[in-house]
Amino acid sequence: MPTVAIVGGGPAGLSAGLFTAKNGLDTLVFDTDETWMHKAHLFNYLGIDSLDGTEFIEQSREQVDEFGVERHQAEVTGVSEDGGEFVVTTADGDHTADYLVLATGADRSLAEELGCALDGDTVDVDLGMETTVTDAYATGAMVRDQEWQAIISAGDGGAAALDILSKEEGEHFHDFDTPADAE
């Protein structure tokens, strides 16, 4: 089964993880719990009247856990590509994946290490958030100069996940649930 490795456990990373795991892909999220959300309070996130950023992250983690995301509380010290697979290195060892999603805030060092092209100070991506390295994606603040909002980052993560799912299906993939799905 294809595996998705996601580096970063903020809105972009958890959103990508939600979509990929919910739709049957083995999904690993590596997180240091240093998301900017711990300094935020949400008043401008659609569907949320008022919510502390830490509470938002806790609820988001519970949601991805319910869909089977394998979360690792570990710092990623390196990423590389080896024979069509990505290798994610942590203190606990190496993890391989078919797809890589970088959701590391404004820290672009892993994208640079992987060889992703930059557009000025940001990582160059297409509309599906794919970088110039095939099957490697970048999201959130690393691809945007100043538009660093939780809802934008979550959308970037969702766009990356839908691109991955479309590649796996061989056609455009739509993640659309109906009320009957909730029963």
VENFENDA-V957661 format. One record per residue. N is the residue number from 0. RES is the residue in three letters. OMEGA is omega in radians with two decimals (999 if undefined). Layout:
n:N res:RES omega:OMEGA
n:N res:RES omega:OMEGA
//
This chain:
n:0 res:MET omega:3.10
n:1 res:PRO omega:-3.13
n:2 res:THR omega:3.09
n:3 res:VAL omega:3.03
n:4 res:ALA omega:-3.13
n:5 res:ILE omega:3.13
n:6 res:VAL omega:-3.14
n:7 res:GLY omega:-3.08
n:8 res:GLY omega:3.03
n:9 res:GLY omega:-3.09
n:10 res:PRO omega:-3.12
n:11 res:ALA omega:-3.11
n:12 res:GLY omega:-3.13
n:13 res:LEU omega:3.08
n:14 res:SER omega:3.10
n:15 res:ALA omega:-3.14
n:16 res:GLY omega:3.11
n:17 res:LEU omega:-3.09
n:18 res:PHE omega:-3.07
n:19 res:THR omega:-3.13
n:20 res:ALA omega:-3.14
n:21 res:LYS omega:-3.08
n:22 res:ASN omega:2.92
n:23 res:GLY omega:3.11
n:24 res:LEU omega:3.04
n:25 res:ASP omega:-3.00
n:26 res:THR omega:3.08
n:27 res:LEU omega:3.05
n:28 res:VAL omega:3.09
n:29 res:PHE omega:-2.96
n:30 res:ASP omega:3.07
n:31 res:THR omega:-3.10
n:32 res:ASP omega:3.10
n:33 res:GLU omega:-3.13
n:34 res:THR omega:3.08
n:35 res:TRP omega:-3.10
n:36 res:MET omega:3.11
n:37 res:HIS omega:3.12
n:38 res:LYS omega:-3.00
n:39 res:ALA omega:2.93
n:40 res:HIS omega:-3.05
n:41 res:LEU omega:2.94
n:42 res:PHE omega:-3.01
n:43 res:ASN omega:3.12
n:44 res:TYR omega:-3.06
n:45 res:LEU omega:3.11
n:46 res:GLY omega:-3.14
n:47 res:ILE omega:3.10
n:48 res:ASP omega:-3.09
n:49 res:SER omega:-3.11
n:50 res:LEU omega:3.06
n:51 res:ASP omega:-3.10
n:52 res:GLY omega:3.12
n:53 res:THR omega:3.11
n:54 res:GLU omega:3.08
n:55 res:PHE omega:-3.14
n:56 res:ILE omega:3.13
n:57 res:GLU omega:3.11
n:58 res:GLN omega:3.13
n:59 res:SER omega:3.09
n:60 res:ARG omega:3.10
n:61 res:GLU omega:-3.11
n:62 res:GLN omega:-3.12
n:63 res:VAL omega:3.08
n:64 res:ASP omega:3.14
n:65 res:GLU omega:3.13
n:66 res:PHE omega:3.01
n:67 res:GLY omega:3.05
n:68 res:VAL omega:3.08
n:69 res:GLU omega:-3.09
n:70 res:ARG omega:3.10
n:71 res:HIS omega:3.05
n:72 res:GLN omega:-3.03
n:73 res:ALA omega:3.05
n:74 res:GLU omega:3.05
n:75 res:VAL omega:-3.09
n:76 res:THR omega:3.10
n:77 res:GLY omega:3.01
n:78 res:VAL omega:3.10
n:79 res:SER omega:3.10
n:80 res:GLU omega:-3.09
n:81 res:ASP omega:3.07
n:82 res:GLY omega:3.12
n:83 res:GLY omega:3.06
n:84 res:GLU omega:3.05
n:85 res:PHE omega:3.09
n:86 res:VAL omega:3.11
n:87 res:VAL omega:-3.06
n:88 res:THR omega:3.04
n:89 res:THR omega:3.08
n:90 res:ALA omega:3.14
n:91 res:ASP omega:-3.13
n:92 res:GLY omega:-3.11
n:93 res:ASP omega:3.08
n:94 res:HIS omega:-3.14
n:95 res:THR omega:3.14
n:96 res:ALA omega:3.08
n:97 res:ASP omega:-3.13
n:98 res:TYR omega:3.13
n:99 res:LEU omega:3.05
n:100 res:VAL omega:3.10
n:101 res:LEU omega:-3.11
n:102 res:ALA omega:-2.97
n:103 res:THR omega:3.14
n:104 res:GLY omega:-3.12
n:105 res:ALA omega:3.13
n:106 res:ASP omega:-3.08
n:107 res:ARG omega:-3.01
n:108 res:SER omega:3.13
n:109 res:LEU omega:3.08
n:110 res:ALA omega:3.11
n:111 res:GLU omega:3.11
n:112 res:GLU omega:-3.13
n:113 res:LEU omega:-3.14
n:114 res:GLY omega:3.09
n:115 res:CYS omega:3.10
n:116 res:ALA omega:3.06
n:117 res:LEU omega:3.01
n:118 res:ASP omega:-2.99
n:119 res:GLY omega:-3.14
n:120 res:ASP omega:-3.09
n:121 res:THR omega:3.11
n:122 res:VAL omega:-3.13
n:123 res:ASP omega:3.13
n:124 res:VAL omega:3.01
n:125 res:ASP omega:-3.09
n:126 res:LEU omega:3.09
n:127 res:GLY omega:3.11
n:128 res:MET omega:3.12
n:129 res:GLU omega:3.13
n:130 res:THR omega:3.07
n:131 res:THR omega:3.01
n:132 res:VAL omega:-3.08
n:133 res:THR omega:3.11
n:134 res:ASP omega:3.03
n:135 res:ALA omega:-3.04
n:136 res:TYR omega:3.07
n:137 res:ALA omega:-3.00
n:138 res:THR omega:2.96
n:139 res:GLY omega:-3.01
n:140 res:ALA omega:-3.14
n:141 res:MET omega:-3.13
n:142 res:VAL omega:-3.08
n:143 res:ARG omega:-3.10
n:144 res:ASP omega:-3.08
n:145 res:GLN omega:-3.05
n:146 res:GLU omega:-3.05
n:147 res:TRP omega:3.12
n:148 res:GLN omega:-3.13
n:149 res:ALA omega:-3.08
n:150 res:ILE omega:3.08
n:151 res:ILE omega:3.12
n:152 res:SER omega:3.10
n:153 res:ALA omega:3.08
n:154 res:GLY omega:3.08
n:155 res:ASP omega:3.12
n:156 res:GLY omega:3.09
n:157 res:GLY omega:3.12
n:158 res:ALA omega:3.10
n:159 res:ALA omega:-3.13
n:160 res:ALA omega:3.14
n:161 res:LEU omega:3.08
n:162 res:ASP omega:3.10
n:163 res:ILE omega:-3.14
n:164 res:LEU omega:3.08
n:165 res:SER omega:3.09
n:166 res:LYS omega:-3.12
n:167 res:GLU omega:-3.13
n:168 res:GLU omega:-3.08
n:169 res:GLY omega:3.09
n:170 res:GLU omega:-3.14
n:171 res:HIS omega:-3.13
n:172 res:PHE omega:3.12
n:173 res:HIS omega:3.07
n:174 res:ASP omega:-3.07
n:175 res:PHE omega:3.14
n:176 res:ASP omega:3.09
n:177 res:THR omega:3.11
n:178 res:PRO omega:-3.14
n:179 res:ALA omega:3.11
n:180 res:ASP omega:-3.09
n:181 res:ALA omega:-3.09
n:182 res:GLU omega:999
//
